[in-house]
Amino acid sequence: AICPAYLGVKAVIAKTLERIHSANLINFGIIPLVFTNEEDYEKIEQGDEIVIENIHSSLRNNQPIKLINKTKNIEITLTYNLSDRQKEILLAGGYLNYALKQ
């Protein structure tokens, strides 16, 4: 997770994520997201312009996150399985920022 963080990655979207990988992503402030419908994975291709709006408010309010594929003009629902503490860490920008605020 350290390399994607330094490359500016803000979210990882996958069919499934292992618990330890999700924990590492969260610690570096990267949001681990999963396709609600696994078939939606096939709807995104390299070069597609995708947008995820209102991600912080969705996390705060326990709402599903919507991905918009602007290239294909489709909306895809993403989900997450995060504790309240993990959400706080993400909203702080990662564990280091979270710990500094404590």
C-alpha angles and dihedrals in degrees: 000000000000094000096051089047091056090046090057098252109163101181140015117213118195144151089247137354130205116237095242092049091050090050091051092048092050092050089057094046096255115137114230109216131180130201109254087212111036091209089066087074088077091056093070122072135180109280095027114135108233130184131192110194129192093010095154095050090046090054093046092050098040092242127148115262119240121216116199117205099204092185093060097025094234134131122222126192118226128192137200137196106215134151120229089256092052090051090052090051091051094046089051090054098253141330097292092056090043092052092048090056093052 
